[in-house]
Amino acid sequence: MPLTPDLAAFLAPPSPARLPLPPAAHPAPGVRLLRGALYARPQGVRPLELDLWLPDEAQGPLPLIVYLHGGGWRAGTRTDMGPRFRGWRPGPFARLARAGFAVASLDYRLSGEAVHPAQLEDVTAALAWLNARAGELGLDTGRTVCWGESAGAHLAALLALTAQVSGCITWYGPTDLTTLPGQSRPGTYDAADATTREALLIGAPIAEAPDRARAASPVTYITADAPPFLILHGTDDSLIPLAQGEQFATALREAGAHVDFRPVPGADHGWAGLPDEAVEQCFTTSVDFARSVSCPAQRR
């Protein structure tokens, strides 16, 4: 029996923008963590949550980093910046909070739950939630930097090119799904394979759905209004070829956008093969970039 309109309205869950915030935890000295704030309820799948890392003491509204995890769009967790950071104490998000940033690390629907553009819709919804609650959270969302690794870098770039943000940091991300097969090592990528990570993302093999692949590629959305980008990509990446980063950087430059493209010598995907000090340098370089593009004098 269908619900009456009055009963449907009574039973409807409250808007995520009006839900109480989670209680604050203190996972490291000087850091507050609001773990598991619900930001969206996509129909038919799990509610989507974010973790918000904050410095204990803030001098005015905080610049915001929106972090998107990797995992090939089919795995991964918002608590993880990648294998090389799992042993860090304090962890990378706590370090960013100590550096004076708010960090929102997001869930998004995985490819087993929905195909593109669902993932971009999710992270866009998270940005809207953060904007709606910026006052009570002490955020300056006019100083937002997107940051992601691998599949999360792909989503960070899409978000940065379709929303108003101050900058974007991508680590070894795919940026053009249509050229990825040809840039991969010979014999390693079959564009007609329906089981590749990219095919699962768009719901069809790349060879059979070039329009879908193009629509899911950040390079498609580059304009002269693109925010500044920092692109870090390993020279020895065996999963996402360095050529993806090179192509993306070239397209940004040709559009007139600011881009800092830094190949990382000897690095495979996920910073595999790098010494610890080089991984630390990748992180520090990214923090410095986030600080430079989110300072008030350099807002776009």
C-alpha positions in Angstrom: 0.0 0.0 0.0 1.5 3.4 -0.9 2.2 5.9 1.8 -0.1 8.9 2.0 1.7 12.3 1.4 1.4 13.2 5.1 2.8 9.9 6.3 5.6 10.0 3.7 6.6 13.5 5.0 6.4 12.3 8.6 8.6 9.3 7.9 11.2 11.0 5.7 14.6 11.3 7.3 15.9 14.8 8.1 18.1 16.5 5.7 21.8 15.8 6.3 22.4 19.5 6.5 20.2 19.6 9.7 21.5 16.4 11.4 23.4 16.8 14.7 27.2 16.7 14.2 29.1 13.7 15.6 30.8 14.2 19.0 34.4 15.3 18.7 37.2 12.8 19.3 40.8 13.8 20.0 43.0 11.3 18.1 46.2 13.3 18.4 47.3 16.2 20.5 46.0 19.5 19.1 43.5 17.8 16.8 39.7 17.3 16.8 38.0 14.7 14.7 34.3 14.6 13.8 34.0 11.1 12.6 31.2 9.8 10.3 29.2 13.0 9.6 26.4 12.0 7.2 26.3 14.2 4.2 24.1 12.4 1.6 21.6 9.5 1.3 21.8 8.3 -2.3 18.7 6.2 -3.1 19.2 2.4 -2.8 22.7 2.4 -1.3 24.5 3.1 2.0 24.4 6.6 3.5 27.6 8.6 2.6 29.7 10.0 5.4 32.8 12.2 5.8 35.4 12.6 8.6 36.3 16.2 9.4 39.7 16.8 11.0 40.2 20.2 12.7 42.8 21.9 14.7 41.9 22.2 18.4 42.4 26.0 18.3 41.7 28.0 15.2 42.3 31.7 14.6 39.2 32.4 12.4 37.6 30.3 9.7 39.8 27.5 8.4 40.9 26.8 4.8 39.5 23.4 3.7 41.1 20.4 2.1 38.6 18.0 0.5 40.3 14.6 0.3 39.3 11.7 -2.0 40.6 8.3 -1.4 41.9 5.9 -4.1 41.1 2.2 -4.7 40.2 2.0 -8.4 36.7 3.4 -7.8 35.8 0.0 -6.4 37.5 -0.2 -3.1 39.2 2.1 -0.6 38.2 4.0 2.5 38.0 7.6 3.5 40.4 6.9 6.5 43.3 6.0 4.2 45.8 8.2 2.2 47.5 5.2 0.7 49.8 2.3 1.8 52.8 4.5 2.4 51.0 6.6 5.1 49.4 3.8 7.2 52.3 3.7 9.6 52.5 7.5 10.1 52.1 8.6 13.7 50.4 11.1 13.8 48.6 10.3 10.5 48.6 12.5 7.5 45.1 14.0 8.2 46.1 14.9 11.8 49.3 16.5 10.4 47.2 18.6 8.0 44.9 19.7 10.9 48.0 20.7 12.9 49.2 22.7 9.9 46.0 24.8 10.2 43.7 23.1 7.7 40.3 21.6 8.1 40.3 18.2 6.2 37.1 16.6 5.0 37.8 13.0 3.9 34.9 11.6 2.0 33.0 8.5 1.2 31.6 8.2 -2.3 29.7 5.5 -4.2 32.0 2.8 -5.5 31.6 1.3 -9.0 29.9 -1.7 -7.6 27.2 0.5 -6.3 26.8 3.0 -9.2 28.5 4.1 -12.3 29.8 7.5 -13.3 28.6 10.3 -12.9 27.4 9.1 -9.4 30.8 9.5 -7.9 31.1 13.2 -9.0 27.6 13.8 -7.8 28.5 12.5 -4.4 31.6 14.6 -3.9 29.7 17.6 -5.3 27.0 17.0 -2.7 29.7 16.8 0.0 31.0 20.2 -1.0 27.5 21.6 -0.8 27.1 20.1 2.7 30.3 21.7 3.8 29.3 25.0 2.4 25.9 24.8 4.1 27.5 24.0 7.5 30.6 26.2 7.1 29.5 28.7 9.8 29.0 26.1 12.6 32.1 24.2 11.6 34.4 27.2 11.4 35.3 26.7 7.7 36.2 29.2 5.0 35.0 27.2 2.0 36.1 30.0 -0.3 39.5 28.6 0.4 38.9 25.0 -0.6 41.6 22.7 -2.1 40.7 19.3 -3.6 43.3 16.5 -3.1 43.2 12.9 -4.1 45.3 9.9 -4.9 44.8 7.5 -7.8 41.0 7.1 -8.5 40.6 9.8 -5.9 42.9 12.1 -7.9 40.6 11.5 -10.9 37.6 12.6 -8.8 39.4 15.5 -7.2 40.3 16.8 -10.7 36.7 16.4 -11.9 35.4 18.3 -8.8 38.0 21.1 -9.2 37.0 21.5 -12.9 33.3 21.6 -12.3 33.0 23.5 -9.0 34.5 26.7 -7.5 37.6 25.8 -5.6 41.0 27.4 -5.0 43.2 24.6 -6.2 43.7 20.9 -6.7 46.4 18.3 -5.9 46.5 15.1 -7.8 48.7 12.1 -7.1 49.2 9.6 -10.0 45.6 9.9 -11.2 44.0 8.9 -14.5 42.9 12.0 -16.4 41.9 10.8 -19.9 40.2 7.4 -20.0 40.2 7.5 -23.8 44.0 7.6 -24.1 44.8 5.5 -21.2 44.8 2.1 -23.1 47.3 3.4 -25.7 49.6 5.0 -23.1 49.8 1.8 -21.1 52.6 -0.6 -21.5 52.1 -2.9 -24.6 49.9 -5.9 -23.8 48.9 -4.6 -20.4 45.5 -2.9 -21.2 42.6 -4.3 -23.3 40.2 -1.5 -24.1 37.6 -4.1 -25.0 37.7 -5.7 -21.5 34.5 -5.1 -19.5 36.3 -5.9 -16.2 38.9 -3.1 -16.1 38.6 -0.6 -13.3 37.7 2.1 -15.9 35.1 -0.1 -17.6 33.4 -0.8 -14.3 33.4 3.0 -13.5 31.6 3.9 -16.8 29.5 0.7 -17.1 31.1 -0.5 -20.4 34.5 -1.2 -22.0 36.3 1.9 -23.1 36.4 0.7 -26.7 32.6 0.3 -26.8 31.7 3.5 -25.0 34.2 6.3 -26.0 31.6 9.0 -25.3 31.1 7.7 -21.7 34.9 7.5 -21.3 35.3 11.1 -22.5 32.5 12.3 -20.2 34.3 10.7 -17.2 37.7 12.2 -18.1 38.9 15.4 -16.3 40.7 16.6 -19.4 37.3 17.1 -21.0 36.4 19.9 -18.6 39.5 22.0 -18.7 38.9 25.7 -19.4 40.8 28.9 -18.9 39.0 29.2 -15.5 40.6 26.0 -14.1 42.1 26.5 -10.7 45.8 26.0 -10.0 46.9 22.3 -10.1 49.7 20.4 -8.5 50.3 17.1 -10.3 52.6 14.5 -8.8 53.1 11.3 -10.8 55.7 8.6 -10.5 58.0 8.1 -13.5 57.8 4.3 -13.1 54.0 4.1 -12.5 53.0 0.6 -13.9 49.3 1.2 -13.3 48.5 4.7 -14.5 51.2 5.8 -17.0 53.2 9.0 -16.4 51.8 10.1 -19.8 48.4 10.7 -18.2 49.9 13.3 -15.9 51.9 14.8 -18.8 48.9 15.1 -21.1 46.8 16.6 -18.4 49.4 19.2 -17.5 49.9 20.1 -21.1 46.1 20.6 -21.6 45.9 22.8 -18.5 48.8 25.0 -19.7 47.4 25.3 -23.2 44.1 26.5 -21.7 46.0 29.2 -19.7 45.6 27.6 -16.3 48.4 27.4 -13.7 49.9 24.0 -13.3 52.9 22.6 -11.4 53.7 19.2 -12.9 56.3 17.2 -11.0 57.3 13.7 -12.2 58.6 11.8 -9.2 61.7 9.8 -10.2 61.7 6.1 -9.5 58.1 6.0 -8.1 55.6 3.3 -9.0 51.9 3.7 -8.2 51.1 4.6 -4.6 54.7 5.8 -4.2 55.9 2.2 -4.2 59.6 2.1 -4.5 60.3 5.5 -3.0 62.4 5.9 0.1 60.6 7.3 3.1 62.2 10.7 2.8 60.9 11.1 -0.8 57.4 10.1 0.3 57.6 12.7 3.0 58.7 15.3 0.4 55.7 14.5 -1.8 53.4 15.2 1.2 55.3 18.4 2.2 55.2 19.7 -1.4 51.5 19.1 -1.4 50.9 20.9 1.9 53.0 23.9 0.7 50.9 24.1 -2.5 47.6 23.9 -0.5 48.8 26.7 1.7 49.9 28.9 -1.2 46.6 28.6 -3.1 44.4 29.0 -0.1 46.0 32.1 1.4 43.6 35.1 1.1 46.0 37.1 -1.1 45.9 34.4 -3.8 42.2 33.5 -3.9 40.8 33.1 -7.4 
